[in-house]
Amino acid sequence: MSKRLESLKSPSDLAKYSYSELDDIAQEIRDFLIEKVSKSGGHLGPNLGVVELTMAIHRVFQSPIDVVLFDTGHQSYVHKILTGRADGFDKLRQRGGIAGYPNRGESEHDVIENSHASTALSWADGVAKAFNVRGESDRTVVCVVGDGALTGGMAWEALNNIASSENLRLVIVVNDNERSYSPTIGGLATYLSTLRTTSGYEKFLDWGKGVLEKTPVVGTPIYETLHGVKKGIKDIVAPQGMFEDLGLKYFGPVNGHDIEALEHSLEQAKRYRQPVIVHVITEKGRGHAPAVNDEAEKFHAVGVIDPETGKPIKKSDPSWTSVFADEIVAIGHEREDLVAITAAMLGPTGLEKFQKQFPDRTFDVGIAEQHATTSAAGMAFAGLHPVVALYSTFLNRAFDQLLLDVALHKAGVTFVLDRAGVTGDDGPSHHGIWDLAISGIVPTLHVAAPRDGARLRETLREALDISNAPSLVRFPKGAVGVDIPAFERRDGIDVLYRGESADVLLVSVGSMAAMSVEAAAQAYREGVGVTVVDLRWVKPLPLSLITMAQRYKSVVVIEDGIKHGGIASTISELFRENDLQLPIHSIGIPLEFIEHSKRGEILSDLGITAQQITQQLVSWSIQSSQLKDDLFIEAKQPRVDENENRKPSH
């Protein structure tokens, strides 16, 4: 790290440098990011694109007095460097190191910890209004929006409210890099593209006035007519009119890599003392050839890579995503009614392969999960079977649409959730630990949790055969591992391991199967008989589970979702409804937000390892046996009539 970067402890430290020195610092920041992120993994491309923009913001505004908000918080690496956290990049996204998103625990300069896109404008509206109410009218809110975030409907709800508010000191910086995870999709992307290539309304009128005023007789009337119909001219030569029609002043487009030009526009916006949009053009991945030349979206976020070539250092094992990607292509050749939908994540969800084979049957709606879900319901009504592929954490955003547009209408839509369970590095907002609990309360929805690649292919096909109700297939992040064959399939339930005695029935949910089988084998050596089963479909629960469970002293459920409202809770409710009194123990994720760390470290902290599960199985088995013995002894004791020992009262 250069001495200048080491000296940056506060944004105010930038004030002493000239523009030529700032350009050198920008290059040093890029070199630093490439070096550090190549070792740790993280969001490299977005941050290489916002170096000068972040520097300019921190020179014009005084954080934390002025509040700087980032929509899609993965754009905040440069912000972290400028606020004195460069030392933390040696352990970026690792335990004990800095988070990959803003984090209030790290700095007073961070505000929004939720890293889901399209939310920051609503935050900005609220913060700016609060400043007005509290009489802190000299404080400005700066909201950096972009990387596809303006394709989200919530952003436009916020803009509609911001535009109707008076005296809000709010500067909205639209970071226009034409991409989110994938190239930005939709009408807004086309609109911003038009802005990039338009000379501008004011320049047009300046030229027209100069020429026409020299034209005898008709020149001045023609100019006045043009000025009178400026709304139409704006729409043709300067579509920023759309923003101004909302009541928002517009500056730009501005070269997002020219610090001096950026500062000039930001200073103007700051002085305006009303909501202002500053449209900035940046290049995602700037300064790093592998990122700039990347036609896919892999440089949005990277693993450990070679800093020169951008290629992964370690060859990846087959992933859950790749299994899904290959299988949906195979099914696509068999079924013409199959269509695929995603929200700006063709590559990350594996749908890129499907798109190449079936471009007319693939729909990327941008960062708009709510729209994707309801659009899928419409497609199902019209005779198609849509597959909506998302990260698990992003389904949270479309719960109302899942419940009332899809499930209520019994639409034949299949949701495929990647990165279910504990994901690790990206922190609390990206763990996929809520989907089982959320989906559990949705009527008509069928939910599958495959344990391996073979079961993923199997349950995906089974889901697509359900035409009169929605279905959901979930799987975790990372390598898929080897297939785990069943000892037998009994009434739809796979038996993976059978103990010699009927002590514990261990219900394994999804990818927890390998760990469950290992724990059962260890428990056998401790004298506890454990049978491991995989339901495959966890909603609705198979009624055959009731008959099977009656043979055991207790039931243990292992799942990678939150325990509160999860599969163990659902099984407990099923047993109660059927008068089956049996101890049920739950191993899963507690109801709390989990900070960034490696998946293995988090699971170990939570007691979800084969060794810790074995200890629990043995302990619970002993408790169950003692309880059963106590009940047996109590049942054998002769009843004593308490009245027999009472002395008559006088």
Backbone hydrogen bonds, N-H to C=O, Kabsch-Sander energy under -0.5 kcal/mol:
donor,donor_aa,acceptor,acceptor_aa,energy
6,E,2,S,-2.1
7,S,3,K,-1.6
8,L,4,R,-0.6
8,L,5,L,-1.1
9,K,7,S,-1.3
13,D,10,S,-2.1
14,L,11,P,-1.8
15,A,12,S,-1.4
16,K,13,D,-0.6
17,Y,14,L,-1.6
22,L,18,S,-2.4
23,D,19,Y,-2.0
24,D,20,S,-1.4
25,I,21,E,-2.3
26,A,22,L,-2.5
27,Q,23,D,-1.7
28,E,24,D,-2.2
29,I,25,I,-2.6
30,R,26,A,-2.0
31,D,27,Q,-2.6
32,F,28,E,-2.4
33,L,29,I,-2.7
34,I,30,R,-2.6
35,E,31,D,-2.2
36,K,32,F,-2.7
37,V,33,L,-2.8
38,S,34,I,-1.3
39,K,35,E,-0.7
39,K,36,K,-0.7
40,S,36,K,-1.7
41,G,37,V,-2.9
42,G,302,V,-2.3
44,L,42,G,-1.4
45,G,299,F,-2.2
47,N,43,H,-0.6
48,L,44,L,-2.0
49,G,45,G,-1.2
50,V,47,N,-0.7
51,V,48,L,-0.5
54,T,50,V,-2.6
55,M,51,V,-2.1
56,A,52,E,-2.7
57,I,53,L,-2.3
58,H,54,T,-2.1
59,R,55,M,-1.1
60,V,56,A,-2.0
61,F,57,I,-2.6
63,S,61,F,-0.8
65,I,62,Q,-1.0
66,D,62,Q,-2.8
67,V,140,T,-1.6
68,V,66,D,-0.5
69,L,67,V,-0.6
69,L,142,V,-3.3
71,D,69,L,-0.5
71,D,144,V,-3.0
75,Q,72,T,-1.7
76,S,73,G,-1.5
77,Y,74,H,-0.5
80,K,76,S,-2.2
81,I,77,Y,-2.0
82,L,78,V,-2.5
83,T,79,H,-0.9
84,G,81,I,-1.4
85,R,80,K,-2.2
88,G,85,R,-1.0
89,F,86,A,-1.6
90,D,87,D,-1.1
91,K,88,G,-1.6
92,L,89,F,-1.3
93,R,98,I,-3.1
94,Q,91,K,-2.0
97,G,94,Q,-2.5
98,I,88,G,-1.0
106,E,103,N,-1.8
107,S,103,N,-1.2
110,D,107,S,-1.2
113,E,111,V,-0.6
119,T,116,H,-0.6
122,S,119,T,-0.7
123,W,119,T,-1.6
124,A,120,A,-3.0
125,D,121,L,-2.4
126,G,122,S,-2.2
127,V,123,W,-2.8
128,A,124,A,-2.7
129,K,125,D,-2.1
130,A,126,G,-2.1
131,F,127,V,-2.1
132,N,128,A,-1.7
133,V,129,K,-2.4
134,R,130,A,-2.3
135,G,132,N,-1.2
136,E,131,F,-3.1
137,S,135,G,-0.6
139,R,136,E,-1.5
141,V,169,R,-2.6
142,V,67,V,-3.2
143,C,141,V,-0.5
143,C,171,V,-2.9
144,V,69,L,-3.1
144,V,142,V,-0.6
145,V,143,C,-0.8
145,V,173,V,-3.1
147,D,175,N,-1.3
149,A,146,G,-1.6
151,T,148,G,-1.9
152,G,149,A,-1.8
155,A,152,G,-0.9
156,W,152,G,-0.8
156,W,153,G,-0.6
157,E,153,G,-1.8
158,A,154,M,-2.1
159,L,155,A,-2.2
160,N,156,W,-2.0
161,N,157,E,-1.4
162,I,158,A,-3.0
163,A,159,L,-2.6
164,S,160,N,-0.7
165,S,162,I,-1.5
169,R,167,N,-0.6
170,L,168,L,-1.7
171,V,141,V,-2.9
172,I,170,L,-0.6
172,I,276,V,-3.5
173,V,143,C,-2.7
173,V,171,V,-0.7
174,V,172,I,-0.8
174,V,278,V,-2.3
175,N,145,V,-4.1
175,N,173,V,-1.0
176,D,174,V,-1.2
176,D,280,V,-2.9
177,N,175,N,-1.0
180,S,182,S,-3.2
182,S,344,A,-0.6
184,T,178,E,-2.4
190,T,186,G,-1.6
191,Y,187,G,-2.4
192,L,188,L,-2.8
193,S,189,A,-2.0
194,T,190,T,-2.0
195,L,191,Y,-1.9
196,R,192,L,-1.8
197,T,193,S,-1.0
197,T,194,T,-0.6
198,T,195,L,-1.0
200,G,237,V,-0.9
204,F,200,G,-1.8
205,L,201,Y,-2.5
206,D,202,E,-2.5
207,W,203,K,-2.3
208,G,204,F,-2.7
209,K,205,L,-2.9
210,G,206,D,-1.9
211,V,207,W,-2.0
212,L,208,G,-2.9
213,E,209,K,-2.1
214,K,211,V,-0.9
215,T,212,L,-1.6
218,V,216,P,-3.2
219,G,215,T,-1.3
222,I,218,V,-2.2
223,Y,219,G,-2.2
224,E,220,T,-2.6
225,T,221,P,-2.2
226,L,222,I,-2.6
227,H,223,Y,-2.8
228,G,224,E,-2.1
229,V,225,T,-1.5
230,K,227,H,-1.3
232,G,229,V,-0.9
233,I,229,V,-1.7
234,K,230,K,-3.3
235,D,231,K,-2.0
236,I,232,G,-1.3
237,V,233,I,-3.1
238,A,233,I,-0.5
238,A,234,K,-2.5
241,G,238,A,-1.6
242,M,239,P,-2.1
243,F,240,Q,-0.6
244,E,240,Q,-2.1
245,D,241,G,-2.6
246,L,242,M,-1.0
246,L,243,F,-0.5
247,G,244,E,-1.0
248,L,243,F,-2.0
249,K,247,G,-0.5
249,K,275,P,-1.3
251,F,277,I,-2.8
254,V,279,H,-2.3
256,G,254,V,-0.6
256,G,281,I,-2.6
258,D,255,N,-1.6
259,I,257,H,-0.6
262,L,258,D,-2.5
263,E,259,I,-2.7
264,H,260,E,-2.1
265,S,261,A,-2.0
266,L,262,L,-2.7
267,E,263,E,-2.7
268,Q,264,H,-1.9
269,A,265,S,-2.3
270,K,266,L,-2.4
271,R,267,E,-2.0
272,Y,268,Q,-1.1
273,R,269,A,-0.6
273,R,270,K,-0.7
276,V,170,L,-2.2
277,I,249,K,-3.3
278,V,172,I,-3.0
278,V,276,V,-0.5
279,H,251,F,-2.9
279,H,277,I,-0.6
280,V,174,V,-2.7
280,V,278,V,-0.6
281,I,254,V,-3.0
282,T,176,D,-1.7
282,T,280,V,-0.6
284,K,282,T,-0.6
285,G,45,G,-2.3
286,R,283,E,-1.8
288,H,285,G,-1.8
291,A,288,H,-1.0
292,V,288,H,-2.3
293,N,289,A,-2.7
294,D,291,A,-0.6
300,H,297,E,-2.0
301,A,297,E,-0.6
302,V,42,G,-3.1
305,I,38,S,-1.9
306,D,311,K,-2.8
310,G,306,D,-2.9
313,I,304,V,-1.8
320,W,478,G,-1.9
323,V,319,S,-1.8
324,F,320,W,-2.2
325,A,321,T,-2.7
326,D,322,S,-2.3
327,E,323,V,-2.1
328,I,324,F,-2.6
329,V,325,A,-1.2
330,A,326,D,-2.0
331,I,327,E,-2.5
332,G,328,I,-2.0
333,H,329,V,-1.4
334,E,330,A,-0.7
334,E,331,I,-0.7
335,R,331,I,-2.2
338,L,335,R,-0.9
339,V,385,H,-1.7
340,A,361,R,-2.7
341,I,387,V,-2.9
342,T,363,F,-2.2
343,A,389,A,-0.5
344,A,342,T,-0.7
349,T,345,M,-1.9
350,G,347,G,-1.4
351,L,346,L,-1.3
352,E,346,L,-1.4
353,K,350,G,-0.7
355,Q,351,L,-2.6
356,K,352,E,-1.9
357,Q,353,K,-1.5
358,F,354,F,-3.2
361,R,358,F,-1.6
362,T,359,P,-1.0
363,F,340,A,-2.6
365,V,342,T,-2.4
365,V,363,F,-0.7
367,I,148,G,-0.5
368,A,366,G,-2.5
372,A,368,A,-2.4
373,T,369,E,-2.1
374,T,370,Q,-2.1
375,S,371,H,-2.9
376,A,372,A,-1.8
377,A,373,T,-1.4
378,G,374,T,-1.8
379,M,375,S,-2.2
380,A,376,A,-2.5
381,F,377,A,-2.1
382,A,378,G,-1.6
383,G,380,A,-1.6
384,L,379,M,-2.4
385,H,337,D,-2.9
387,V,339,V,-2.3
388,V,386,P,-0.5
388,V,414,T,-2.6
389,A,341,I,-2.5
389,A,387,V,-0.7
390,L,388,V,-0.6
390,L,416,V,-2.2
392,S,418,D,-3.1
394,F,391,Y,-1.2
395,L,391,Y,-0.7
395,L,392,S,-1.4
396,N,392,S,-0.6
396,N,393,T,-0.5
397,R,394,F,-0.8
398,A,395,L,-1.9
399,F,396,N,-1.1
402,L,398,A,-2.6
403,L,399,F,-2.8
404,L,400,D,-2.9
405,D,400,D,-0.5
405,D,401,Q,-1.4
406,V,401,Q,-1.8
407,A,402,L,-2.8
408,L,403,L,-1.6
410,K,407,A,-1.7
411,A,406,V,-2.4
413,V,411,A,-2.2
414,T,386,P,-2.6
415,F,413,V,-0.5
415,F,471,S,-2.9
416,V,388,V,-2.6
417,L,415,F,-0.6
417,L,473,V,-2.9
418,D,390,L,-2.6
418,D,416,V,-0.7
420,A,475,F,-2.7
421,G,432,G,-3.5
425,D,423,T,-0.8
427,G,424,G,-1.8
430,H,427,G,-1.8
431,H,427,G,-0.8
432,G,421,G,-2.8
433,I,431,H,-0.6
438,I,434,W,-2.8
439,S,435,D,-2.8
440,G,436,L,-1.3
441,I,437,A,-0.5
441,I,438,I,-1.2
442,V,439,S,-1.6
445,L,442,V,-1.2
446,H,470,P,-2.0
447,V,539,K,-2.7
448,A,472,L,-3.2
449,A,536,R,-3.0
456,L,452,D,-2.0
457,R,453,G,-2.2
458,E,454,A,-2.1
459,T,455,R,-3.2
460,L,456,L,-2.1
461,R,457,R,-1.6
462,E,458,E,-2.1
463,A,459,T,-2.7
464,L,460,L,-2.0
465,D,461,R,-0.9
465,D,462,E,-0.6
466,I,463,A,-1.5
467,S,465,D,-0.8
471,S,413,V,-2.6
472,L,446,H,-2.0
473,V,415,F,-2.9
474,R,448,A,-1.9
475,F,417,L,-2.3
480,V,318,P,-2.5
487,F,495,V,-3.8
488,E,495,V,-1.1
490,R,488,E,-0.6
490,R,493,I,-3.1
491,D,489,R,-0.6
493,I,490,R,-2.0
494,D,534,D,-2.5
495,V,488,E,-3.4
496,L,494,D,-0.7
496,L,532,V,-2.7
497,Y,532,V,-1.4
499,G,497,Y,-0.5
503,D,501,S,-1.6
503,D,529,G,-0.7
504,V,529,G,-2.3
505,L,554,S,-2.4
506,L,504,V,-0.7
506,L,531,T,-3.3
507,V,505,L,-0.7
507,V,556,V,-3.2
508,S,506,L,-0.7
508,S,533,V,-2.9
509,V,558,I,-2.1
510,G,449,A,-0.8
510,G,508,S,-0.6
512,M,509,V,-1.4
513,A,510,G,-1.3
516,S,512,M,-2.1
517,V,513,A,-2.6
518,E,514,A,-2.1
519,A,515,M,-2.3
520,A,516,S,-2.3
521,A,517,V,-2.1
522,Q,518,E,-2.0
523,A,519,A,-2.4
524,Y,520,A,-1.9
525,R,521,A,-1.2
526,E,522,Q,-0.7
526,E,523,A,-0.8
527,G,524,Y,-1.6
528,V,523,A,-2.5
529,G,527,G,-0.5
530,V,528,V,-0.6
531,T,504,V,-2.6
532,V,497,Y,-2.5
532,V,530,V,-0.5
533,V,506,L,-2.7
533,V,531,T,-0.5
534,D,494,D,-2.9
535,L,508,S,-0.6
537,W,535,L,-3.0
538,V,447,V,-1.6
538,V,536,R,-0.7
539,K,447,V,-1.4
545,L,542,P,-1.8
546,I,543,L,-1.5
547,T,543,L,-0.8
548,M,544,S,-2.2
549,A,545,L,-2.5
550,Q,546,I,-1.3
551,R,548,M,-1.2
552,Y,549,A,-2.1
553,K,502,A,-0.8
553,K,503,D,-0.9
554,S,503,D,-1.1
555,V,583,P,-2.7
556,V,505,L,-2.5
557,V,585,H,-2.7
558,I,507,V,-2.5
559,E,557,V,-0.5
559,E,587,I,-2.4
562,I,433,I,-2.5
563,K,589,I,-2.8
565,G,563,K,-0.7
566,G,563,K,-2.0
570,T,566,G,-1.8
571,I,567,I,-2.6
572,S,568,A,-2.4
573,E,569,S,-2.1
574,L,570,T,-2.1
575,F,571,I,-2.5
576,R,572,S,-2.3
577,E,573,E,-2.3
578,N,574,L,-1.0
579,D,576,R,-1.6
580,L,575,F,-2.9
581,Q,579,D,-0.8
582,L,580,L,-0.9
585,H,555,V,-2.8
587,I,557,V,-3.1
588,G,586,S,-0.5
589,I,561,G,-2.4
592,E,590,P,-2.1
595,E,593,F,-0.5
597,S,424,G,-0.5
602,I,598,K,-2.3
603,L,599,R,-2.6
604,S,600,G,-2.0
605,D,601,E,-2.2
606,L,602,I,-1.8
607,G,604,S,-1.4
608,I,603,L,-3.2
609,T,607,G,-0.9
613,I,609,T,-2.7
614,T,610,A,-2.2
615,Q,611,Q,-1.9
616,Q,612,Q,-1.8
617,L,613,I,-2.8
618,V,614,T,-2.5
619,S,615,Q,-2.3
620,W,616,Q,-3.1
621,S,617,L,-2.2
622,I,618,V,-2.1
623,Q,619,S,-2.1
624,S,620,W,-2.5
625,S,621,S,-2.2
626,Q,622,I,-2.4
627,L,623,Q,-2.4
628,K,624,S,-2.4
629,D,625,S,-2.6
630,D,626,Q,-2.7
631,L,627,L,-2.3
632,F,628,K,-2.1
633,I,629,D,-2.8
634,E,630,D,-2.5
635,A,631,L,-2.0
636,K,632,F,-1.5
637,Q,633,I,-1.2
641,D,639,R,-0.5
642,E,640,V,-0.8
644,E,641,D,-1.9
645,N,641,D,-0.6
645,N,642,E,-0.8
646,R,643,N,-0.9
